[in-house]
Amino acid sequence: MQYQSYIDSGKMDKTKELGDNFQRNLKEMVKGLQANIPDVGIYIWNFGEDEDTHNTQHTIISSNVFDKLGNNRSVGEWIFDAVNGDVKTYGLELLD
């Protein structure tokens, strides 16, 4: 979200409004993925949510891939399951 703010405005801001915009864009992207890729797997979490802005850590880059971020599954487990034919989607309710 901060990087998108930088691309849009040249400032690395993080506000509730920017977070809300990021979430709207993510929701649209997820709809597009689901419409165009049969049985796509998606993992969304609210790890590290800021109390004031409700912004979250939105990438796994700065975390341990084996931390359980939501739905009692880690990203590592989610990927392992998918590679072995058990593709799941978690966290779509967080987009509403």
All heavy atoms as an XYZ file, in Angstrom:
772
protein
N       0.814     -1.174      0.000
C       0.000      0.000      0.000
C       0.872      1.258      0.000
O       0.586      2.167     -0.728
C      -0.938     -0.034      1.204
C      -1.963      1.035      1.142
S      -2.048      2.228      2.477
C      -0.971      1.735      3.714
N       1.920      1.269      0.801
C       2.802      2.428      0.809
C       3.476      2.605     -0.551
O       3.631      3.726     -1.013
C       3.868      2.293      1.894
C       3.356      2.622      3.267
C       4.448      2.456      4.294
O       4.888      1.338      4.541
N       4.868      3.539      4.883
N       3.869      1.511     -1.172
C       4.527      1.608     -2.480
C       3.542      2.113     -3.527
O       3.896      2.925     -4.379
C       5.124      0.264     -2.891
C       5.946      0.387     -4.147
C       7.128      1.121     -4.151
C       5.524     -0.197     -5.331
C       7.883      1.259     -5.303
C       6.269     -0.064     -6.485
C       7.450      0.666     -6.471
O       8.179      0.804     -7.614
N       2.287      1.647     -3.464
C       1.276      2.151     -4.399
C       1.083      3.648     -4.183
O       0.932      4.403     -5.142
C      -0.051      1.413     -4.226
C      -1.094      1.815     -5.253
C      -0.679      1.465     -6.667
O      -0.325      0.340     -6.944
N      -0.717      2.441     -7.562
N       1.106      4.087     -2.936
C       1.015      5.516     -2.647
C       2.172      6.262     -3.291
O       1.993      7.334     -3.866
C       1.015      5.754     -1.134
O       1.126      7.125     -0.841
N       3.354      5.678     -3.211
C       4.534      6.299     -3.823
C       4.389      6.385     -5.337
O       4.696      7.412     -5.953
C       5.792      5.511     -3.455
C       7.048      6.109     -4.042
C       7.585      7.273     -3.500
C       7.670      5.531     -5.134
C       8.725      7.844     -4.036
C       8.808      6.092     -5.679
C       9.332      7.249     -5.124
O      10.456      7.811     -5.670
N       3.888      5.325     -5.950
C       3.681      5.336     -7.401
C       2.658      6.399     -7.777
O       2.842      7.138     -8.745
C       3.221      3.947     -7.899
C       4.362      2.952     -7.781
C       2.708      4.011     -9.337
C       3.952      1.518     -8.003
N       1.577      6.498     -6.998
C       0.503      7.436     -7.315
C       0.854      8.886     -7.021
O       0.469      9.783     -7.764
C      -0.766      7.070     -6.526
C      -1.370      5.761     -6.970
O      -1.022      5.269     -8.065
O      -2.189      5.205     -6.206
N       1.600      9.123     -5.911
C       1.781     10.505     -5.463
C       3.226     10.920     -5.213
O       3.485     12.090     -4.966
C       1.002     10.729     -4.168
O       1.603     10.003     -3.108
N       4.145      9.966     -5.227
C       5.532     10.285     -4.910
C       5.812     10.305     -3.422
O       6.911     10.645     -2.994
N       4.806      9.937     -2.583
C       4.962      9.912     -1.126
C       4.663      8.512     -0.596
O       3.715      7.873     -1.039
C       4.013     10.901     -0.461
C       4.320     12.350     -0.773
C       3.421     13.247      0.033
C       2.387     13.841     -0.904
N       1.382     14.645     -0.261
N       5.455      8.067      0.359
C       5.251      6.758      0.983
C       4.280      6.909      2.156
O       4.652      6.767      3.315
C       6.583      6.176      1.471
C       7.554      5.858      0.384
S       7.177      4.349     -0.473
C       7.858      3.145      0.629
N       3.022      7.187      1.866
C       2.013      7.391      2.899
C       1.328      6.086      3.258
O       1.288      5.144      2.463
C       0.952      8.377      2.413
C       1.457      9.804      2.364
O       2.420     10.123      3.079
O       0.872     10.601      1.601
N       0.771      6.051      4.459
C      -0.101      4.950      4.859
C      -1.233      5.542      5.693
O      -1.033      5.984      6.819
C       0.648      3.851      5.606
C       1.403      4.287      6.826
C       2.088      3.091      7.474
C       2.850      3.545      8.702
N       3.485      2.433      9.381
N      -2.401      5.581      5.095
C      -3.587      6.134      5.740
C      -4.733      5.149      5.583
O      -4.674      4.218      4.766
C      -4.007      7.467      5.097
O      -4.408      7.212      3.742
C      -2.877      8.490      5.126
N      -5.794      5.360      6.328
C      -6.980      4.518      6.201
C      -7.537      4.613      4.785
O      -7.921      3.603      4.189
C      -8.040      4.909      7.222
C      -9.281      4.022      7.094
C     -10.263      4.242      8.201
C     -11.493      3.369      8.125
N     -11.729      2.547      7.008
N      -7.571      5.808      4.229
C      -8.120      5.993      2.883
C      -7.307      5.221      1.845
O      -7.870      4.578      0.957
C      -8.160      7.480      2.518
C      -9.136      8.301      3.331
C      -8.653      8.612      4.758
O      -7.423      8.571      5.032
O      -9.519      8.851      5.611
N      -5.986      5.273      1.954
C      -5.135      4.524      1.029
C      -5.315      3.024      1.211
O      -5.353      2.264      0.235
C      -3.675      4.915      1.213
C      -3.302      6.322      0.742
C      -1.913      6.698      1.233
C      -3.397      6.432     -0.758
N      -5.464      2.591      2.459
C      -5.710      1.183      2.732
C      -7.044      0.724      2.169
O      -7.155     -0.363      1.587
N      -8.066      1.563      2.307
C      -9.382      1.239      1.753
C      -9.309      1.131      0.236
O      -9.918      0.239     -0.359
C     -10.410      2.291      2.159
C     -10.757      2.248      3.642
O     -10.400      1.259      4.326
O     -11.379      3.219      4.118
N      -8.573      2.028     -0.394
C      -8.403      1.984     -1.848
C      -7.663      0.709     -2.259
O      -8.030      0.044     -3.227
C      -7.661      3.228     -2.345
C      -7.662      3.316     -3.840
O      -8.697      3.173     -4.476
N      -6.491      3.555     -4.421
N      -6.607      0.360     -1.517
C      -5.874     -0.876     -1.789
C      -6.823     -2.074     -1.700
O      -6.808     -2.967     -2.558
C      -4.718     -1.035     -0.792
C      -3.958     -2.315     -0.970
C      -2.908     -2.391     -1.869
C      -4.291     -3.451     -0.245
C      -2.204     -3.578     -2.048
C      -3.598     -4.640     -0.416
C      -2.550     -4.698     -1.319
N      -7.660     -2.104     -0.671
C      -8.590     -3.218     -0.486
C      -9.595     -3.293     -1.634
O      -9.896     -4.381     -2.124
C      -9.314     -3.089      0.846
C     -10.220     -4.281      1.122
C     -10.690     -4.342      2.550
O     -10.064     -3.827      3.445
N     -11.815     -4.979      2.763
N     -10.122     -2.157     -2.079
C     -11.048     -2.161     -3.217
C     -10.365     -2.719     -4.464
O     -10.935     -3.538     -5.190
C     -11.567     -0.748     -3.495
C     -12.705     -0.314     -2.597
C     -13.336      0.982     -3.066
N     -12.397      2.096     -3.071
C     -12.098      2.839     -2.015
N     -12.649      2.571     -0.835
N     -11.253      3.840     -2.104
N      -9.125     -2.281     -4.704
C      -8.381     -2.776     -5.864
C      -8.104     -4.273     -5.749
O      -8.208     -5.012     -6.733
C      -7.071     -2.011     -6.029
C      -7.289     -0.582     -6.467
O      -8.322     -0.230     -7.022
N      -6.309      0.265     -6.190
N      -7.741     -4.729     -4.544
C      -7.480     -6.148     -4.325
C      -8.747     -6.970     -4.562
O      -8.705     -8.032     -5.195
C      -6.948     -6.380     -2.909
C      -6.652     -7.823     -2.514
C      -5.586     -8.432     -3.419
C      -6.219     -7.880     -1.054
N      -9.881     -6.471     -4.084
C     -11.147     -7.179     -4.270
C     -11.457     -7.331     -5.757
O     -11.871     -8.408     -6.202
C     -12.267     -6.430     -3.556
C     -13.580     -7.164     -3.538
C     -14.597     -6.452     -2.669
C     -15.871     -7.252     -2.553
N     -16.826     -6.625     -1.631
N     -11.252     -6.288     -6.531
C     -11.480     -6.360     -7.974
C     -10.510     -7.326     -8.646
O     -10.892     -8.085     -9.542
C     -11.377     -4.969     -8.610
C     -12.571     -4.090     -8.310
C     -13.892     -4.700     -8.760
O     -13.993     -5.147     -9.926
O     -14.824     -4.757     -7.933
N      -9.255     -7.317     -8.230
C      -8.274     -8.226     -8.795
C      -8.653     -9.675     -8.488
O      -8.572    -10.546     -9.364
C      -6.874     -7.939     -8.258
C      -5.809     -8.834     -8.891
S      -4.186     -8.658     -8.141
C      -4.401     -9.606     -6.650
N      -9.083     -9.944     -7.258
C      -9.485    -11.298     -6.874
C     -10.674    -11.745     -7.719
O     -10.709    -12.880     -8.210
C      -9.796    -11.372     -5.361
C     -10.539    -12.638     -5.003
C      -8.505    -11.255     -4.562
N     -11.658    -10.870     -7.924
C     -12.799    -11.211     -8.783
C     -12.322    -11.575    -10.183
O     -12.811    -12.534    -10.781
C     -13.786    -10.042     -8.858
C     -14.638     -9.869     -7.651
C     -15.597     -8.702     -7.873
C     -16.384     -8.384     -6.635
N     -17.259     -7.212     -6.815
N     -11.387    -10.801    -10.714
C     -10.841    -11.080    -12.039
C     -10.117    -12.415    -12.092
O     -10.262    -13.174    -13.057
N      -9.323    -12.702    -11.058
C      -8.629    -13.991    -11.005
C      -9.626    -15.136    -10.979
O      -9.487    -16.121    -11.713
C      -7.728    -14.062     -9.767
C      -6.469    -13.218     -9.789
C      -5.838    -13.188     -8.397
C      -5.479    -13.735    -10.814
N     -10.640    -15.012    -10.141
C     -11.630    -16.083    -10.018
C     -12.436    -16.266    -11.305
O     -12.806    -17.386    -11.647
C     -12.567    -15.809     -8.841
C     -11.867    -15.935     -7.507
C     -12.761    -15.574     -6.343
O     -13.444    -14.559     -6.368
N     -12.761    -16.420     -5.328
N     -12.688    -15.178    -12.021
C     -13.449    -15.254    -13.265
C     -12.626    -15.856    -14.401
O     -13.185    -16.469    -15.309
C     -13.943    -13.858    -13.659
N     -11.311    -15.685    -14.356
C     -10.472    -16.073    -15.491
C      -9.597    -17.299    -15.273
O      -9.040    -17.830    -16.233
C      -9.585    -14.892    -15.895
C     -10.403    -13.781    -16.504
O     -10.911    -13.921    -17.599
N     -10.554    -12.691    -15.770
N      -9.457    -17.738    -14.033
C      -8.610    -18.898    -13.750
C      -9.433    -19.913    -12.954
O      -9.681    -19.722    -11.762
C      -7.347    -18.499    -12.948
C      -6.549    -17.431    -13.692
C      -6.489    -19.733    -12.674
C      -5.410    -16.846    -12.888
N      -9.861    -20.974    -13.612
C     -10.660    -21.973    -12.898
C      -9.906    -22.517    -11.687
O      -8.725    -22.824    -11.753
C     -10.861    -23.078    -13.943
C     -10.592    -22.430    -15.261
C      -9.602    -21.327    -14.994
N     -10.614    -22.623    -10.581
C     -10.072    -23.226     -9.349
C      -8.834    -22.522     -8.812
O      -7.982    -23.158     -8.178
C      -9.780    -24.714     -9.567
C     -11.016    -25.478    -10.011
O     -12.096    -25.216     -9.448
O     -10.898    -26.328    -10.910
N      -8.706    -21.210     -9.018
C      -7.567    -20.456     -8.493
C      -7.587    -20.506     -6.967
O      -8.650    -20.534     -6.346
C      -7.583    -18.996     -9.002
C      -8.749    -18.210     -8.442
C      -6.274    -18.283     -8.683
N      -6.420    -20.554     -6.366
C      -6.292    -20.502     -4.919
C      -5.841    -19.112     -4.492
O      -4.953    -18.524     -5.106
N      -6.454    -18.597     -3.448
C      -6.148    -17.247     -2.958
C      -6.004    -17.321     -1.441
O      -6.778    -17.992     -0.768
C      -7.267    -16.266     -3.346
C      -7.348    -16.173     -4.876
C      -7.054    -14.899     -2.714
C      -8.580    -15.498     -5.394
N      -5.009    -16.625     -0.915
C      -4.790    -16.588      0.539
C      -4.680    -15.119      0.954
O      -3.746    -14.419      0.583
C      -3.505    -17.337      0.880
C      -3.265    -17.592      2.358
C      -2.972    -18.856      2.819
C      -3.298    -16.561      3.291
C      -2.723    -19.101      4.159
C      -3.073    -16.796      4.626
C      -2.781    -18.074      5.058
O      -2.548    -18.311      6.386
N      -5.639    -14.664      1.729
C      -5.655    -13.286      2.231
C      -5.711    -13.351      3.750
O      -6.432    -14.168      4.321
C      -6.863    -12.512      1.662
C      -6.744    -12.436      0.139
C      -6.952    -11.118      2.276
C      -7.940    -11.857     -0.546
N      -4.943    -12.496      4.410
C      -4.904    -12.495      5.875
C      -4.936    -11.069      6.390
O      -4.765    -10.112      5.643
C      -3.641    -13.204      6.368
C      -2.373    -12.561      5.905
C      -1.720    -11.493      6.473
C      -1.599    -12.922      4.757
N      -0.598    -11.186      5.764
C      -0.497    -12.047      4.694
C      -1.724    -13.896      3.772
C       0.459    -12.119      3.690
C      -0.771    -13.955      2.786
C       0.307    -13.075      2.756
N      -5.145    -10.932      7.693
C      -5.144     -9.601      8.318
C      -4.052     -9.484      9.373
O      -4.169     -8.728     10.326
C      -6.511     -9.254      8.893
C      -6.962    -10.194      9.989
O      -6.350    -11.231     10.228
N      -8.039     -9.843     10.656
N      -2.969    -10.214      9.190
C      -1.835    -10.191     10.116
C      -1.258     -8.781     10.224
O      -1.087     -8.083      9.241
C      -0.752    -11.152      9.623
C       0.432    -11.249     10.540
C       0.365    -11.995     11.699
C       1.603    -10.582     10.243
C       1.453    -12.084     12.551
C       2.697    -10.661     11.085
C       2.620    -11.417     12.244
N      -0.960     -8.353     11.437
C      -0.329     -7.053     11.667
C      -1.260     -5.875     11.459
O      -0.805     -4.769     11.180
N      -2.553     -6.072     11.634
C      -3.518     -4.997     11.373
C      -3.293     -3.815     12.313
O      -3.188     -3.969     13.522
C      -4.946     -5.528     11.530
C      -5.996     -4.499     11.192
C      -7.403     -5.089     11.199
O      -7.579     -6.257     11.573
O      -8.320     -4.351     10.838
N      -3.220     -2.631     11.747
C      -3.076     -1.386     12.489
C      -4.445     -0.993     13.066
O      -5.434     -0.964     12.336
C      -2.549     -0.289     11.559
C      -2.353      1.026     12.266
O      -3.357      1.777     12.389
O      -1.226      1.318     12.682
N      -4.499     -0.701     14.364
C      -5.768     -0.376     15.016
C      -6.457      0.842     14.426
O      -7.681      0.883     14.338
C      -5.549     -0.140     16.518
C      -5.311     -1.397     17.306
C      -5.193     -1.114     18.791
O      -5.752     -0.104     19.271
O      -4.525     -1.912     19.478
N      -5.696      1.848     14.027
C      -6.287      3.095     13.535
C      -6.673      3.030     12.063
O      -7.758      3.455     11.682
C      -5.319      4.263     13.754
C      -5.047      4.507     15.228
O      -5.968      4.312     16.044
O      -3.913      4.876     15.560
N      -5.794      2.514     11.233
C      -6.043      2.528      9.787
C      -6.639      1.226      9.273
O      -7.185      1.189      8.185
C      -4.735      2.774      9.011
O      -3.859      1.662      9.218
C      -4.068      4.071      9.432
N      -6.504      0.162     10.046
C      -6.895     -1.201      9.656
C      -6.055     -1.733      8.502
O      -6.383     -2.750      7.904
C      -8.393     -1.300      9.335
C      -9.245     -0.943     10.503
N      -9.413     -1.778     11.582
C      -9.947      0.186     10.781
C     -10.189     -1.189     12.472
N     -10.525      0.004     12.017
N      -4.966     -1.050      8.179
C      -4.034     -1.548      7.173
C      -3.306     -2.758      7.749
O      -3.116     -2.873      8.953
C      -3.018     -0.475      6.775
C      -3.670      0.715      6.104
O      -4.754      0.613      5.549
N      -3.014      1.851      6.153
N      -2.886     -3.665      6.866
C      -2.225     -4.886      7.292
C      -0.925     -5.091      6.531
O      -0.656     -4.412      5.540
C      -3.113     -6.118      7.040
O      -3.314     -6.249      5.640
C      -4.438     -6.009      7.750
N      -0.173     -6.056      6.980
C       0.983     -6.516      6.212
C       0.397     -7.297      5.046
O      -0.279     -8.295      5.231
C       1.842     -7.442      7.069
C       2.949     -8.096      6.295
C       3.609     -9.192      7.093
O       3.859     -9.031      8.274
N       3.876    -10.291      6.448
N       0.612     -6.840      3.827
C      -0.074     -7.463      2.706
C       0.819     -8.340      1.834
O       0.383     -8.822      0.803
C      -0.789     -6.420      1.851
C       0.117     -5.393      1.268
N       0.430     -4.236      1.929
C       0.774     -5.341      0.097
C       1.250     -3.527      1.181
N       1.464     -4.174      0.072
N       2.037     -8.555      2.250
C       2.891     -9.505      1.532
C       3.590    -10.407      2.546
O       3.722    -10.057      3.716
C       3.976     -8.806      0.678
O       4.849     -8.093      1.550
C       3.357     -7.862     -0.338
N       4.044    -11.541      2.097
C       4.724    -12.497      2.968
C       6.211    -12.194      3.074
O       6.913    -12.748      3.912
C       4.467    -13.952      2.475
C       4.905    -14.974      3.523
C       5.135    -14.210      1.148
C       4.192    -14.893      4.820
N       6.707    -11.281      2.273
C       8.143    -11.021      2.188
C       8.781    -10.772      3.547
O       9.855    -11.276      3.827
C       8.425     -9.850      1.224
C       8.056    -10.266     -0.191
C       9.886     -9.415      1.293
C       8.046     -9.129     -1.182
N       8.117    -10.019      4.425
C       8.743     -9.671      5.704
C       8.319    -10.603      6.843
O       8.471    -10.257      8.007
C       8.433     -8.217      6.056
O       7.037     -8.042      6.175
N       7.792    -11.768      6.524
C       7.381    -12.731      7.548
C       8.019    -14.085      7.304
O       8.598    -14.340      6.266
C       5.857    -12.921      7.521
O       5.202    -11.871      8.118
N       7.816    -14.945      8.261
C       8.217    -16.336      8.121
C       7.106    -17.054      7.361
O       5.941    -16.998      7.745
C       8.394    -16.955      9.509
C       8.833    -18.392      9.462
O       8.541    -19.127      8.527
N       9.532    -18.802     10.500
N       7.441    -17.711      6.296
C       6.457    -18.387      5.443
C       5.690    -19.475      6.200
O       4.633    -19.910      5.756
C       7.140    -18.940      4.174
C       7.999    -20.141      4.490
C       6.134    -19.260      3.105
N       6.167    -19.864      7.379
C       5.497    -20.893      8.167
C       4.685    -20.328      9.334
O       4.098    -21.091     10.102
C       6.502    -21.944      8.643
C       7.141    -22.655      7.484
C       8.455    -22.403      7.144
C       6.417    -23.542      6.709
C       9.040    -23.036      6.052
C       6.980    -24.178      5.621
C       8.297    -23.923      5.288
N       4.611    -18.996      9.467
C       3.722    -18.387     10.460
C       2.283    -18.577     10.000
O       1.968    -18.366      8.828
C       3.992    -16.890     10.607
C       5.294    -16.585     11.319
O       5.848    -17.493     11.979
O       5.756    -15.436     11.214
N       1.413    -18.962     10.901
C      -0.002    -19.114     10.565
C      -0.634    -17.722     10.575
O      -0.808    -17.117     11.617
C      -0.680    -20.054     11.545
C      -0.138    -21.474     11.419
C      -0.874    -22.430     12.310
C      -0.266    -23.808     12.324
N      -0.047    -24.480     11.101
N      -0.956    -17.223      9.388
C      -1.459    -15.859      9.256
C      -2.981    -15.792      9.242
O      -3.561    -14.746      9.433
C      -0.928    -15.220      7.968
C       0.592    -15.128      7.882
C       1.011    -14.570      6.536
C       1.147    -14.281      9.001
N      -3.639    -16.874      8.982
C      -5.095    -16.915      8.959
C      -5.576    -18.317      8.667
O      -4.850    -19.134      8.096
N      -6.806    -18.603      9.072
C      -7.426    -19.899      8.817
C      -6.592    -21.068      9.310
O      -6.653    -22.158      8.751
C      -7.751    -20.042      7.333
C      -8.777    -19.020      6.909
O      -9.948    -19.161      7.234
N      -8.343    -17.980      6.242
N      -5.777    -20.824     10.311
C      -4.921    -21.838     10.916
C      -4.012    -22.530      9.897
O      -3.699    -23.714     10.024
C      -5.755    -22.866     11.693
C      -4.922    -23.588     12.733
O      -3.992    -23.016     13.295
N      -5.245    -24.841     12.986
N      -3.608    -21.796      8.857
C      -2.697    -22.309      7.830
C      -1.620    -21.259      7.588
O      -1.887    -20.069      7.594
C      -3.405    -22.563      6.497
C      -4.541    -23.532      6.515
C      -4.204    -24.907      6.953
N      -3.454    -25.649      5.958
C      -2.834    -26.778      6.209
N      -2.873    -27.297      7.404
N      -2.182    -27.404      5.272
N      -0.424    -21.718      7.358
C       0.649    -20.808      6.955
C       0.663    -20.726      5.430
O       0.078    -21.572      4.747
C       2.000    -21.317      7.459
O       2.378    -22.482      6.735
N       1.322    -19.727      4.906
C       1.468    -19.621      3.459
C       2.230    -20.841      2.935
O       1.897    -21.389      1.886
C       2.157    -18.298      3.065
C       2.504    -18.278      1.591
C       1.274    -17.120      3.420
N       3.239    -21.289      3.682
C       3.991    -22.477      3.286
C       3.100    -23.701      3.172
O       3.193    -24.469      2.212
N       2.204    -23.890      4.158
C       1.274    -25.020      4.114
C       0.294    -24.875      2.954
O      -0.030    -25.858      2.277
C       0.503    -25.116      5.436
C       1.367    -25.531      6.601
C       0.666    -25.341      7.930
O       0.025    -24.283      8.154
O       0.752    -26.263      8.755
N      -0.185    -23.650      2.727
C      -1.117    -23.379      1.629
C      -0.475    -23.739      0.288
O      -1.089    -24.394     -0.545
C      -1.540    -21.912      1.688
C      -2.366    -21.428      0.558
C      -3.679    -21.721      0.317
C      -1.959    -20.535     -0.474
N      -4.110    -21.067     -0.806
C      -3.068    -20.327     -1.305
C      -0.768    -19.879     -0.764
C      -3.025    -19.496     -2.418
C      -0.726    -19.050     -1.870
C      -1.842    -18.863     -2.683
N       0.772    -23.330      0.091
C       1.486    -23.653     -1.143
C       1.730    -25.159     -1.244
O       1.512    -25.761     -2.306
C       2.808    -22.866     -1.229
C       2.522    -21.382     -1.417
C       3.689    -23.396     -2.365
C       3.736    -20.486     -1.271
N       2.167    -25.781     -0.164
C       2.406    -27.230     -0.152
C       1.128    -27.983     -0.540
O       1.158    -28.901     -1.370
C       2.901    -27.683      1.226
C       3.160    -29.157      1.322
C       4.370    -29.693      0.912
C       2.181    -30.007      1.816
C       4.611    -31.065      0.992
C       2.415    -31.380      1.895
C       3.632    -31.905      1.481
N       0.018    -27.588      0.068
C      -1.259    -28.227     -0.248
C      -1.596    -28.064     -1.732
O      -1.992    -29.024     -2.401
C      -2.390    -27.644      0.601
C      -2.286    -27.998      2.074
O      -1.528    -28.939      2.420
O      -2.963    -27.329      2.881
N      -1.437    -26.848     -2.248
C      -1.773    -26.571     -3.656
C      -0.904    -27.386     -4.603
O      -1.406    -27.958     -5.584
C      -1.634    -25.081     -3.942
N       0.378    -27.454     -4.330
C       1.296    -28.227     -5.181
C       0.891    -29.697     -5.193
O       1.065    -30.394     -6.195
C       2.756    -28.051     -4.700
C       3.682    -29.068     -5.329
C       3.233    -26.639     -4.992
N       0.304    -30.150     -4.107
C      -0.120    -31.542     -3.998
C      -1.598    -31.736     -4.367
O      -2.206    -32.752     -4.009
C       0.177    -32.068     -2.596
C       1.660    -32.283     -2.411
O       2.230    -33.202     -2.982
N       2.300    -31.401     -1.650
N      -2.169    -30.769     -5.091
C      -3.507    -30.916     -5.648
C      -4.657    -30.467     -4.784
O      -5.817    -30.604     -5.167
N      -4.377    -29.900     -3.614
C      -5.438    -29.452     -2.716
C      -5.437    -27.920     -2.679
O      -4.975    -27.299     -1.728
C      -5.212    -30.031     -1.314
C      -6.372    -29.755     -0.366
O      -7.470    -29.404     -0.839
O      -6.158    -29.892      0.855
N      -5.960    -27.318     -3.749
C      -5.957    -25.860     -3.892
C      -7.123    -25.282     -3.104
O      -8.270    -25.665     -3.297
C      -6.065    -25.456     -5.382
C      -6.092    -23.948     -5.526
C      -4.923    -26.065     -6.178
N      -6.819    -24.347     -2.209
C      -7.839    -23.748     -1.349
C      -7.756    -22.221     -1.428
O      -6.731    -21.657     -1.785
C      -7.622    -24.155      0.106
C      -7.718    -25.631      0.349
C      -8.981    -25.954      1.054
C      -8.938    -27.320      1.578
N      -9.559    -28.381      1.355
N      -8.845    -21.601     -1.046
C      -8.910    -20.158     -0.929
C      -9.257    -19.823      0.513
O     -10.165    -20.418      1.095
C      -9.968    -19.588     -1.885
O      -9.500    -19.768     -3.227
C     -10.212    -18.110     -1.645
N      -8.510    -18.883      1.070
C      -8.727    -18.438      2.441
C      -8.811    -16.919      2.495
O      -8.110    -16.220      1.780
C      -7.550    -18.860      3.343
C      -7.324    -20.338      3.453
C      -6.164    -20.913      2.971
C      -8.260    -21.161      4.050
C      -5.930    -22.277      3.089
C      -8.048    -22.524      4.157
C      -6.884    -23.076      3.684
O      -6.671    -24.419      3.790
N      -9.676    -16.422      3.360
C      -9.679    -15.013      3.715
C     -10.488    -14.075      2.839
O     -10.384    -12.864      3.008
N     -11.307    -14.583      1.919
C     -12.079    -13.679      1.069
C     -13.005    -12.782      1.870
O     -13.293    -11.656      1.451
C     -12.876    -14.459      0.024
C     -12.069    -15.199     -1.034
C     -13.005    -15.839     -2.046
C     -11.079    -14.276     -1.720
N     -13.458    -13.253      3.032
C     -14.343    -12.453      3.871
C     -13.665    -11.163      4.333
O     -14.340    -10.185      4.687
C     -14.850    -13.268      5.077
C     -13.793    -13.566      6.124
C     -12.873    -14.748      5.797
O     -13.035    -15.400      4.757
O     -11.975    -15.011      6.608
N     -12.355    -11.127      4.326
C     -11.620     -9.930      4.750
C     -11.712     -8.803      3.718
O     -11.374     -7.663      4.016
C     -10.157    -10.271      5.011
C      -9.917    -11.248      6.159
C      -8.456    -11.688      6.190
C     -10.312    -10.629      7.490
N     -12.171     -9.115      2.513
C     -12.293     -8.093      1.473
C     -13.579     -7.294      1.602
O     -13.740     -6.275      0.936
C     -12.219     -8.740      0.084
C     -10.891     -9.388     -0.252
C     -10.982    -10.099     -1.590
C      -9.778     -8.366     -0.254
N     -14.506     -7.744      2.452
C     -15.786     -7.033      2.611
C     -15.769     -6.072      3.766
O     -15.022     -6.175      4.670
C     -16.929     -8.038      2.786
C     -17.132     -8.887      1.542
O     -16.994     -8.351      0.438
O     -17.408    -10.083      1.702
